[in-house]
Structure formats: C-alpha cells, structure tokens
Amino acid sequence: MTTRGLADDTMSDGLARHDHLLDRTTVVEGPDGLTSPGEPVFVARENARGENDGYLLTLWWNRTTDLSELLIHDAADLRRTPLARVKLPSRVPFGFHGSWADHVVLDRAIAAHRNDGR
C-alpha cells in the first residue's frame, strides 16, 4: 500500500506490487477519490496458467460518501481500468480480512462436515 499524494499520510491511497525478478514496481491509486484500500484478495482464474492469471479484489473507502467499494482488477495488469466496481451500501471497517475458496473446496468442506454426523 502506498501513501503518495495524501495530505494525511495516516491512510494509504493506493496499492503497490513489486516484481522481484524484474525489479519493477507497479503502483495503482484509487480512482475517483477512493482511498485506504484493504487487504487485496487474489482469485485465480479457472485453469490458471500463471501466478498472475486471475483477479485482485480490493475494498476501498470513499472519504466523501463514507461508503466502501469493491474493485476487481485483472491481476496481470493492475494499471488497467478495474474490470468491475461494486458500490456497497455501507462502509466496511478497516482491518477486514478475506480469502477466496472456489466451489470445489467449499463443496468438500460441506461434505466433510455432513459426514462428521453433525
């Protein structure tokens, strides 16, 4: 996360990804006044062919409206316009953590839970 450009450096205003092999850093700032991105969550595409073959989901805060938005980026090129932008009806608190599990993992967990006799 970066703090470039903010008068108040207590909040971040963007994301940074560093490629250690190429020694290259990509910085993405929030569009339209969005700031303080939360912990990014990577979601691999089905049949992904590389470590960046998927989506990056991030919750952002809009200081003006005090609401959160979910931005979905192509993980291979964070500089492109987000693939989707979901405006949420409320603010998601800072520190919200997430992870992604596809339906196969979830189906197995449900089946295992049912087989435990609960």
C-alpha positions as CSV (number, residue, x, y, z in Angstrom):
1,M,0.0,0.0,0.0
2,T,1.2,3.5,-0.8
3,T,0.8,6.9,0.8
4,R,1.7,9.1,-2.2
5,G,-0.2,12.3,-2.6
6,L,-2.2,12.3,0.6
7,A,-2.0,15.3,2.9
8,D,-2.7,13.0,5.7
9,D,-0.2,10.1,5.5
10,T,-2.0,8.0,8.1
11,M,-4.1,6.4,5.4
12,S,-2.9,4.7,2.2
13,D,-4.1,5.9,-1.2
14,G,-3.0,3.0,-3.4
15,L,-1.6,-0.4,-4.0
16,A,1.9,-1.4,-5.0
17,R,3.1,-4.7,-6.4
18,H,6.8,-5.4,-6.8
19,D,8.1,-8.0,-9.2
20,H,11.3,-9.3,-7.6
21,L,12.6,-11.0,-10.8
22,L,12.3,-7.9,-12.9
23,D,12.9,-5.4,-10.0
24,R,9.9,-3.5,-11.2
25,T,7.1,-1.9,-9.0
26,T,3.6,-1.2,-10.2
27,V,1.6,1.4,-8.3
28,V,-2.2,1.8,-8.6
29,E,-4.0,4.7,-7.0
30,G,-7.7,4.6,-6.2
31,P,-10.0,6.1,-8.8
32,D,-12.4,9.0,-8.2
33,G,-11.4,9.8,-4.6
34,L,-11.2,6.2,-3.4
35,T,-8.5,5.7,-0.7
36,S,-7.4,3.3,2.0
37,P,-7.5,0.0,0.1
38,G,-7.9,-3.0,2.3
39,E,-6.0,-6.3,2.1
40,P,-6.1,-7.5,-1.5
41,V,-7.5,-10.9,-2.2
42,F,-6.3,-12.9,-5.2
43,V,-8.7,-15.1,-7.1
44,A,-7.2,-17.5,-9.6
45,R,-9.0,-17.9,-12.9
46,E,-10.3,-21.4,-13.6
47,N,-7.4,-23.4,-15.2
48,A,-5.0,-20.5,-14.4
49,R,-1.6,-20.7,-16.2
50,G,0.5,-18.4,-14.1
51,E,0.7,-16.7,-10.8
52,N,-0.9,-13.5,-12.1
53,D,-3.7,-15.3,-14.1
54,G,-6.7,-14.2,-12.1
55,Y,-8.3,-11.3,-10.4
56,L,-7.4,-9.0,-7.5
57,L,-10.3,-8.0,-5.3
58,T,-9.9,-5.0,-3.0
59,L,-12.2,-3.0,-0.8
60,W,-11.6,0.8,-1.0
61,W,-13.1,3.7,1.1
62,N,-14.7,6.8,-0.4
63,R,-13.9,9.6,2.1
64,T,-16.6,11.8,0.6
65,T,-19.5,9.4,0.9
66,D,-18.1,7.3,3.8
67,L,-19.0,4.2,1.8
68,S,-16.9,1.3,0.6
69,E,-16.4,0.0,-2.9
70,L,-15.1,-3.4,-4.2
71,L,-12.8,-3.1,-7.1
72,I,-11.9,-6.1,-9.2
73,H,-8.7,-5.8,-11.3
74,D,-7.1,-8.1,-13.8
75,A,-4.2,-9.3,-11.6
76,A,-1.8,-9.4,-14.6
77,D,-2.2,-5.7,-15.3
78,L,-3.2,-3.6,-12.3
79,R,-2.8,-0.3,-14.3
80,R,-5.8,-1.1,-16.5
81,T,-9.2,0.3,-15.5
82,P,-10.9,-2.1,-13.0
83,L,-12.9,-4.9,-14.6
84,A,-15.7,-4.2,-12.1
85,R,-16.6,-1.7,-9.5
86,V,-19.2,-2.5,-6.9
87,K,-20.6,0.3,-4.7
88,L,-21.6,-1.0,-1.3
89,P,-24.4,0.5,0.7
90,S,-22.2,0.9,3.8
91,R,-18.6,1.3,4.9
92,V,-16.7,-1.9,5.5
93,P,-14.5,-1.4,8.6
94,F,-10.7,-1.2,8.2
95,G,-8.9,-4.4,9.0
96,F,-11.5,-6.6,7.3
97,H,-9.7,-9.8,6.1
98,G,-10.7,-12.1,3.4
99,S,-9.8,-15.2,1.5
100,W,-11.1,-17.0,-1.6
101,A,-12.2,-20.6,-2.0
102,D,-13.7,-21.9,-5.1
103,H,-16.8,-24.1,-5.1
104,V,-14.9,-27.4,-5.2
105,V,-13.1,-26.5,-1.9
106,L,-16.4,-25.4,-0.3
107,D,-18.3,-28.5,-1.5
108,R,-15.7,-30.7,0.0
109,A,-15.8,-28.8,3.3
110,I,-19.6,-29.1,3.4
111,A,-19.5,-32.8,2.6
112,A,-16.8,-33.5,5.3
113,H,-18.9,-31.6,7.8
114,R,-22.0,-33.6,7.0
115,N,-20.0,-36.9,7.2
116,D,-19.0,-35.9,10.8
117,G,-22.6,-36.6,11.8
118,R,-23.3,-33.1,12.8
